[in-house]
């Protein structure tokens, strides 16, 4: 389903069997915001969650090298979320219980979406129509200033911004600057991740704590990519947290295994 005119502005909705409305999980793929990586990374996770009883939304968005980057990429994520009430199947979605799940740069986008209610009027993505009630950040790039200093992804942050980012851009885009979110948040990170170091999740949790909010951090064995294997134990941690611990209007809903 298209949420904009560009070829990459679309979402894929998968509805679960059983009672409606169902809690919603929006899956945002990673790939350092680059066009080489797409929604195919999100589809296996979305399918697994739909089988577990969630209405899942896999989102494609404009990326660096294909008309994306700041601010178009985050504007697309905002537009996809805000399009949910207008979908033909909106009555089958519990829009009071919306979780965002994202891996790597998708973790950045998920955390940004959770915190966008804090954005000032007129900023890209400000004034959300759909409130995020929970977020799962899988090896997320959550402190953009630190990531830029470290050159993560061979300079991916500067590619995303189209040059050296300003402090104002960090304030509008970096999740560590957009707390407290008011959402339940889980950070999952592989102890052997040498692409996005676990420090990124820890810095986000520390920023949230300073803002008066608790973020759960779970360190799991494995590298950067083990987190998005739907058959793996790291994904099992996410699935169980979504089943039992997320915030939202349908918390405690009966979901599949």
C-alpha positions in Angstrom: 0.0 0.0 0.0 1.4 3.4 -1.0 1.7 6.2 1.6 3.3 8.6 -0.9 4.1 9.0 -4.7 7.7 7.7 -4.7 8.3 4.1 -5.7 9.8 3.4 -2.2 7.0 4.9 -0.2 5.0 1.8 0.5 4.1 -0.5 3.4 3.1 -4.1 3.6 0.4 -5.0 6.0 0.0 -8.6 7.2 -3.1 -9.3 9.3 -3.1 -12.3 11.8 -5.8 -14.9 12.1 -8.2 -14.5 15.0 -9.9 -11.7 16.8 -9.6 -8.0 15.7 -8.5 -5.4 16.3 -5.0 -6.8 16.8 -2.0 -5.0 18.4 0.3 -3.5 15.7 4.0 -4.0 15.1 5.7 -1.8 12.6 9.0 -3.3 11.3 11.7 -0.9 10.0 14.6 -2.5 8.2 18.2 -1.4 8.6 21.2 -1.0 6.2 22.7 2.3 7.3 20.0 4.2 5.5 21.4 3.1 2.1 19.5 2.1 -1.0 21.4 -1.2 -1.2 19.2 -2.6 1.5 15.4 -2.8 1.5 12.2 -4.1 2.9 13.2 -7.7 2.2 15.2 -7.5 5.5 11.9 -6.8 7.4 9.6 -9.4 5.8 10.8 -12.5 7.7 10.3 -10.7 11.1 7.0 -9.3 10.1 5.8 -12.8 9.0 6.9 -14.3 12.3 5.1 -11.7 14.3 1.9 -12.0 12.2 2.0 -15.8 13.0 2.2 -14.8 16.7 -0.9 -12.7 16.5 0.2 -9.2 15.7 -0.9 -7.1 12.8 2.5 -6.3 11.2 3.5 -3.4 9.0 6.8 -3.7 7.0 7.8 -0.3 5.8 9.9 0.7 2.8 11.2 4.3 2.7 13.5 6.5 0.7 17.1 5.8 1.4 20.5 7.4 0.7 21.2 6.9 -3.0 17.5 6.7 -4.0 16.2 10.2 -3.1 16.5 9.6 0.7 18.6 10.9 3.5 17.9 13.6 6.0 15.1 14.7 6.3 13.2 12.6 3.7 13.9 9.2 5.3 12.4 10.2 8.6 9.6 12.0 7.0 8.7 8.7 5.2 8.7 6.8 8.5 6.4 9.4 10.0 4.1 9.4 7.0 3.9 5.6 7.0 2.9 5.5 10.7 0.4 8.4 10.2 -1.1 6.5 7.3 -2.3 3.6 9.4 -5.7 5.1 10.5 -6.5 5.6 6.8 -5.9 2.1 5.7 -8.9 0.0 4.4 -8.2 -2.5 7.2 -7.8 0.1 9.9 -10.7 -1.3 11.9 -8.7 -4.5 12.3 -5.8 -2.6 13.9 -5.5 -1.6 17.6 -4.0 1.8 17.0 -3.8 2.3 20.8 -1.1 -0.4 20.9 1.6 0.3 18.3 5.1 -1.0 18.6 8.0 -0.1 16.4 10.8 -2.6 15.8 14.0 -1.7 14.0 17.4 -3.2 13.4 20.6 -1.1 13.0 19.6 2.1 11.1 16.1 0.8 11.4 16.6 0.9 15.2 17.5 4.6 14.8 14.3 5.1 12.9 12.2 3.2 15.4 13.7 5.1 18.4 13.2 8.4 16.4 9.5 7.5 15.8 9.0 6.7 19.5 10.4 10.1 20.4 8.9 12.3 17.7 6.2 13.7 19.9 9.1 15.7 21.5 10.0 17.4 18.2 9.2 21.1 18.0 6.5 22.3 15.7 7.6 22.5 12.1 10.4 19.9 12.5 10.4 16.9 10.2 8.0 14.4 11.6 6.6 16.6 14.3 3.0 16.3 15.5 2.4 12.5 15.2 -1.0 11.3 14.4 -0.3 7.8 15.7 1.4 7.4 19.1 4.1 4.7 19.5 3.5 2.8 22.8 6.5 0.5 22.6 9.8 0.1 20.8 12.3 -2.6 20.2 15.7 -1.3 19.1 17.9 -4.1 17.7 21.6 -2.9 17.6 20.2 0.5 16.9 22.3 3.5 15.9 21.0 5.6 18.7 23.6 8.3 19.4 24.3 9.8 16.0 27.0 12.2 17.2 29.0 9.3 18.7 28.3 7.2 15.6 29.6 10.0 13.4 32.7 10.4 15.6 33.4 6.7 15.3 32.7 6.6 11.5 30.3 3.8 11.9 29.2 2.2 8.6 32.1 3.8 6.7 30.8 7.3 7.3 27.1 6.4 7.1 25.9 9.2 9.4 27.5 11.9 7.1 26.0 10.2 4.1 22.6 10.3 5.8 22.9 14.0 6.5 24.7 14.9 3.3 27.7 16.3 5.1 28.8 17.0 8.6 25.7 17.3 10.8 25.0 20.4 12.8 23.9 20.3 16.4 20.4 21.3 15.4 20.2 18.3 13.1 21.4 16.0 15.9 18.8 17.5 18.2 16.1 16.7 15.6 17.4 13.3 14.5 19.4 11.6 17.2 17.4 9.3 19.6 19.5 10.1 22.6 18.2 13.7 22.3 14.5 12.6 22.0 13.9 11.2 25.4 11.8 10.5 27.4 9.5 8.9 24.9 6.8 7.7 27.2 7.0 4.3 25.5 8.1 0.9 26.8 11.6 0.4 25.2 13.8 -2.7 24.8 17.3 -2.5 23.4 18.7 -5.8 22.2 22.4 -5.9 21.2 24.9 -8.7 20.3 27.9 -8.8 22.5 30.1 -9.6 19.4 28.7 -6.7 17.3 31.6 -4.9 15.6 29.3 -3.0 13.2 27.3 -1.1 15.7 28.9 -1.5 19.2 26.7 -2.3 22.2 27.8 1.1 23.6 25.1 2.6 21.3 22.3 0.9 23.3 23.9 1.7 26.6 24.3 5.4 25.8 20.6 5.5 24.8 19.5 3.8 28.1 21.7 6.2 30.0 20.2 9.2 28.3 16.7 7.9 29.0 17.6 7.4 32.6 18.8 10.9 33.0 15.4 12.0 31.5 13.6 10.0 34.2 12.7 6.9 32.0 13.9 3.3 32.3 15.0 1.5 29.1 15.7 -2.2 29.3 19.0 -3.4 27.7 19.5 -7.0 26.9 22.9 -8.2 25.7 22.8 -11.4 23.8 25.5 -13.7 22.3 26.2 -13.0 18.6 27.1 -10.5 16.0 25.2 -7.7 14.2 23.0 -9.8 12.0 22.1 -12.6 14.5 19.3 -10.3 15.8 17.2 -10.6 12.7 17.2 -14.4 12.3 13.6 -15.3 13.1 14.7 -18.8 14.1 17.4 -17.5 16.5 17.4 -17.1 20.2 18.0 -13.4 20.0 14.8 -12.9 18.1 13.1 -15.1 20.7 13.9 -12.5 23.3 12.1 -9.9 21.3 9.1 -12.1 20.6 8.7 -12.9 24.3 9.1 -9.3 25.3 6.4 -8.3 22.8 4.1 -11.0 24.2 4.5 -10.1 27.8 6.1 -6.7 28.5 5.3 -4.1 25.9 3.2 -1.1 26.7 -0.1 -0.3 25.0 -3.8 -0.4 24.9 -3.9 -4.2 24.4 -1.2 -5.2 26.9 -2.1 -8.7 28.1 -3.8 -9.6 24.8 -3.8 -13.3 24.0 -1.2 -13.9 21.4 0.2 -17.0 19.8 3.6 -18.7 20.6 
